[in-house]
Amino acid sequence: MLAHIIRRILSVAFTFIVVSVIIFMMMHSVPGGPFDANDMPVSEAVRAKMMAQWGLDQPLHVQYFQYMWGVLHLDFGVPFQSPGETVVELISRAWVPSLILGGSGVLIGAPLGILLGMAAALHRNTWIDYLASTVATLGLTIPVFVTSMLLILIFAVWLNWLPASGWPQPNRWILPIICYATIPLATYARYTRSAMLDTLNRPFVTVLRAKGLSENRIIFQHVMRNSAIPLVTVFLPMFIGTATGSIFVEAMFRVPGLGAYFVSSIEVRDYTLQMALMLMITFMYCVAYLLSDIIYALLNPRIRVGGAE
Amino acid sequence: MNLMLKIAGALTVATAMTAPSLAQTTIVAPSGSTAGTYMDYMKTVYDRGTGSELLQIPIATFDKEFELTPMAAESWSQSEDGLTWTFKLRSGLVWSDGEPLTAEDFVFALQRAATSGYDFAWYWDFAGGIKGWKEVTEGTAEASTLGLKAVDDLTIEVTTVAPKPYFPSVTSLWYPVPKHKVDELGDDWALDVASIVSSGPFEIESWEKSNNSVVFTKSDTYTGPWSPMIDRLELDPTLNAPEVGLPAFLAGDSDYSFLNTGQVPVATQRFPDGIRQNAVFATSYISYDLDAAPFNDVNVRRAFYYAVDRAELTSTVLKDIAIPAGSILPPGYPGYNPDVVAQATFDPEKAKQFLADAGFANGEGFPDVEIWYREEGGYNGAIIPAMAQYLQAEFKEVLGITLNIRALPGPEWMDGLRGKKNNIFIAPYEYDYLDPSNFYGIFYNGGRHGYFIPEYDELVAKADSESDWDTRYQLYADAEQVMIDQGLIIPLVHPITIAVVSDQVTGDGVQPNSLGFTQLDRLGHYFFTHITKQ
């Protein structure tokens, strides 16, 4: 098990380095630079001065190694679009709203989705199943900006129960959290339903039933455990995806989160911020898959790669 | 009973504490771009912090009738040779930290702009014509050689390369920079709310950088004209998109909202008294590569000029989010000339005749052409694609020719225009400063389109330095006549934006001007100091 984890950590480190090189190369291979975005570019003399100030006049490999050397020391540089702070300060400031809203969305949506999926699987082909499937399909097919608009119209404009948008008062969090929760809810309802049906149809369940085990024990002790693997696979990546902000949800609900920076860092060629955001996401996904692997192994010993134990 | 008394007491105290804050008037408004780096207009225009211009007092600015009004300057005068302008500042103006605001702060603002990568630096050459500007921005001369001088604390002298009769209106974008703060902190002065100082009607309270929203408060130290009637101003660029702004407005979270085409009928029905039209002072027009067939023939260009039914275009496909354009100048803009506009009629017979004169009777033998337009958002994004399709149908019907449409990303479109890679374009242009030279300058001496028309250039050059305003406007009208006669462009439409304003917002700022336009935040200094809330 330990060897397996070490192997996975090494492969994660390797992936991280490869991804960093690819991102860096892609970022710089796009024509134009941080001072070319305007219709009215600055004069050559001034441009050269600014490029030198940000170290962008250095050869590309030097820039890469300088940046990564900084990263090793947790120094991600200074964002061009917010030079009064460091990239780390910017991310830790702007991530808070995204993490609160997106994170809550997943933490609320996923359990509800599991319950919905279980209800659907246990009452297959009844109205409960049809209702759950409809909810899941709608949740996955309606774009978030439409969901956001509907929520605002219903709860803020027509019923006037909640504010339409804004930050930071907690009553302004409710609508975006509901909006964020729809996708995990729908995804989990679908995954849980199919995973449970799959497990329920397996011979060992029939055997357990034949042995006279109570239905509750069969469901919660055996079926759930065996259905959990696909749910674990989905959870962490979904959490990361949602809790790092959505440009649509944040724009609709006027949340000062990280979502906007993902777009603006690309638009204005904010290399340091763009690189840091991508590395952060890569790192989080790497760790998420590592954790998923470990949890798999705990849930089902047969998955342990190598099977030495 | 005792408990009831305690609750009543607590409620009284709470009411007493919240009452003053309730009495404060706060306006919540959509604004600008969601990305901003420095809260300093003279450092960056395209990337500025929201409302950075409201923090500072310009030399002069425009009121709602577009009349130039002195702000930091009390008066100005032009030397006899027309080359030197002297601006006298008001006494008693101070920065919000108590330091006096002097002529040196204005001179420093432009000296720094010329040398530190200011993204609007071209303006002070193109519009301002300040002596030595080009040499300094190109790095071949020192900032001290610029035609700018602080004669004493309250006197600024500006020397231009040629007489610039409209220079005072150019100063509406000349804001001071606190030299004492830059000396202390460098550009960092404009990055942090704690170190930002203001000279204008508002002070900064907070700035949320991730969406560039700000909260301003009425300045305690401001003694210039137009003191605010409100206590607080929240400017939020995330409200700028009508899709976000209108729901927030309906829920009472915002005091006005811009509207998209789909929202206009709904809002008009619900708030008939709240609808406002804003003149954008922009023009969309067709331009050509004058050297390439078939548009190298003036008759072809004239045929196209008469083949456009602008009134139908704006009332049908554009649903009145633009008004017909008969001149490069929009209505209400200085120099706007109804006689010029009257010539831009829809006359299918004339159009057909011109095309026949060019040898393409009924469009026979006319090559298929491709019209290029620039992909963009905002009001142009709502107008141009629909307009292109209308023109396609119109030219087919009236002239019998096939027009294909191609949308290109900004840089490629610009490259195509400058490099003459296509022969016909839809081009939008929005003013930078309120003077006809701004619009006529885009065709002067090659300009944006590579048009070299000596007769036109001569008239525009004369007009640019003419100090008699009537003569000047006539010279520009004559220059436009050359454009019409030679079919250099087809003015199509002037975009407008439409907004809905809460009936709780009152004051001159929300009242339409004599032309029927309410500029809202497009005239920020005027608007935000001339509104209040009931």
Interface residues (C-beta under 8 A of the other chain):
Chain A: G32 F35 A37 N38 D39 M40 V42 S43 E44 A45 V46 R47 K49 M50 F80 Q81 S82 P83 G84 E85 L90 R93 A94 F145 M149 I152 L153 A156 V157 N160 P163 A164 S165 G166 A251 M252 R254 P256 G257 L258 A260 Y261 S264 E267 V268
Chain B: T34 A35 T37 Y46 D47 T115 S116 G117 Y118 D119 F120 A121 W122 T137 E138 G139 D187 D188 L191 D192 E208 K209 S210 N211 S213 D236 T238 L239 A241 E243 V244 P247 A248 L250 A251 D253 G410 P411 M414
